[in-house]
Amino acid sequence: MSSPQRPAAVRDQPGSDRPSHLIATLEGILAQRGSDSVIVDVHGVGYLVTVGNRTLAELPAAGDRIRLYTYTYVREDALGLFGFRSQDELTFFKLLLSVKGIGPKAGLAILSRAELRLLKRAILQEDAALLATVPGIGPKTAARVVLELKGKLKEEMFGEEARVPAAVGGDDPVAQALQVLTGLGYTPAEAKEAVREASGGNGGGHSVEQLVTVALKGLDRG
C-alpha cells in the first residue's frame, strides 16, 4: 500500500493561511481507515484525508472505491486535506471557517455533532444551544457562529429574498418555501403542511423567508 503523499498539485504558501482549491475531489480506493482520517489510493498515490465522525461512519470498508469532496488547508506550518461526502457539507464547512475562532478541526467537530439540516435549522432559528454542545465550542463561540452565519445561510437558501423583504412578482413564495424545507430534510408532506399553516392557507403577502421561519417553528412544536 502506498504511503500518504502530499498532493503534487499543492504548493506551500509561506506566511499565508489561504486554502488552495486545486484539489476539489478525490476518487479512488479506500486503502486505510483511521480514527479521524482515511487514506485514499489514487493511481498508486496515497492521500491522507482528515474526515469527521459522521463521514467516517458513512464510508464503506477498506478496499472499496470512494469519492470525497475535498478542502485543502494551507498554512505556513500546516498542510492538510479535509474530506466530505457531499458538496453541501463542504460548502457549510467553508462557511464555518469564515467565523473567527473556527478552524478546520472545530469545523469538522460541528459537522460531526448533528445532521447538516439540523445544524442549518439551529442557526436560522438563532439556537446556539446545539452548537454549544460540540466539544471545544463554548457558548460564546456558538453564539458567534449563529450571529455570523445566519445572514449568509439566508442568502444561500433564499437568494434575493434574503435582501429584499417583499418580492414583487417572480416565483411563487410557497413553492420556494417548500423547496427550502425539503432541502433541510423534511418530507414533502411535512413541508406542505407546515407551509400551509404558516401562510394561513395562502401564500399571499408572505416572503419566502417569513414562510420558512414560521414553518420551522411549527415543525419544532410538532
N, C-alpha and C positions, 0 to 999 in steps of 0.2 A: 504494500500500500504506500502511496506517495506521502511524503511528509508535507505538513502545511507550508505553503509558499505565499510570499507576499505577491498580490496581484501585479503582474508585469505592467499593466496599463497605468498604475498609480505611481506617482512620484511624490516624495516628501516635499512639504511646503514649509520650510523653516520659518518660525515666527508667525505662522498662520494657523487658525483653528477652523478655517473654512473647509467644508467637506468637498471631496471630489465626487462628481456624478458620472464618472466614466464607466463604472460597473453598475448597470441598472438591474440586471437579473443574473442569476446563476442557475444553470440547468445541468445536472449530471447525476452521478451515483452517490447516494448517501453512504460514504465509506466508514464513518465512525460517529457515534453519539457520545456526548459528554454530559455533564450536569447542567451546563448552561451554554453549550456550543455544539456545533457539528462540523465535520469535515466533508466537503463536497468535492468529489473527484471529477474534474472536467478535463477529459482527454489526457489523463495522466498527471495533472497538476492538482494538488490538494489545497482547497481554500478553507481556511478556518473561519467559520461564521458564528458570531455570537447571536443567540436567539433567546426569546423569552420562554417562560414555563409553558404557557398555553400553546405557543408554536411548537415547542419540543414535543408536547403531548400529541399533537396532531400529525406529526411526521411518521412515516412508515418505518419499518425495520431496516437496519443496515443492509445494503445490497440493492435496495430499490432505487428507482430513479425519482428525483425530486426537482422542483423548480422553486426558487426563492426570489422575492423582490428584495433588493439589497440597498443599503445605505453605507457609503464609505466615509468614515470619520477620520479626518486627518488633523493632527496637531504636531507641534514640534517634537513632543516626547511620546506620541502615540499614533498608531495607525490600526484601524480595525474595520471589519465588515460586520454589519448587523443585518440579519435576515428576517423576512416576514412572508407569511403565506399569501397575503393579498395586497393589492395596490392601496386599498383603503387603509389598511393597518400602517403601511409605510407613510402614507400621507398624514395620518394622525400623529405618527411618531415625529415627523418633521415639524408639525405644529407644536408638539410638546417641547422640542428643542429650542423653539423660539422664545420660550418662557425663561426668564432669568432664574438661575439656580437649578434648572433641569438639564442634566447631561444625558448621554446615551443610556447609562445604567439605570438612572431614575426613570427615563422614558420607557425602557423595557419593563421595569417593575410595575409601572402604572398600567401598561398594556396587559401585563400578566394578571392583574388584580381581578378583572371582570371582562365580560364580552364588550366588544367595541361599541355596540349600540347602547349599552348601559352607561359606559363612560361618557359618551356624547350626550346622552339624556341628562346625566347628572350635571354636566357643565351648562347645558342650555337652561336647566332649571335652577342654576346657581346653588347647587347642593354640593358643598365641598366635603361632606362627611365621608362619602365613599373614597375619595382620593386621600383623605387624611388617614385612612386605614392601611395605606401602602407603606411597607417598611422603608424608613428613611425619608418619608414625606410627612412633615408635620402639618398642623392646622394652618400655619401662616403660608407655607408653600402651596398647600392645597387651595387656599383662598386666592393666591396669586394666579394659579393655573386657571381657575374659574374666571377671574377678572380679565385676564389677558386673552383667553381663548373663546369666550362666549361670543364676542363680536365676529371673530374670524370664522367660527363654526356657522354662525348665521349667514355670513356672506357665502360660504361654501354651499350651504344647504338651500338657502332661499334666493341667492343671486341678487338681482336688483331689489327684491322685496326687502332685503336687509337694510338697504339705504334709502328706499322710497316708501314711506309708511302706507300711502294709499296709491296703489297701482291703478292707472287709467287704461282700460282696455286690456289687451294681452291675453294670456292664457287663463283658464278657469282656476281661481284660487283653491277651490275644493279639490280639483284633480291634482294640483301641485301639492297640496297638503297630504293627500293620500299617498303620493309618491314619496314624500319625505318620511312619513310614518312607516311605510313598508320598507324603506331603506334602513330604518332603525331596527328592523327585525320583527315588527308586528305583522300579523296575518292580514290579508286584505279585508276580511270580515271585521277584525278588531279595529282596523284603521277606519273603515267606512262608518261603523257605529260611533266611534269617538268623534270623528269629524262632523257627523250628523248632529250629535249632541252639542258640540262646540259652536256650530253655526246656527243652532236653534231651528234646524230644519231646512235652512237655505244658506248659501254662502254669500249672499248679497251684503256688501258693505264691510266684509272682513278681509283682511290681508292674509297671505299665506302664513306669515309669522304668528298672527293672532290666532288663527285656527289651530296651528300646531301646538302653540303654548297651552291653550285651553284644553286641547285634546289630550296632551300628555298628562295634565293634572287629573283629568277624568280617568285615564288609564291607570294612573297610580292608585286612585281611590278604588278602582275596580279590582 
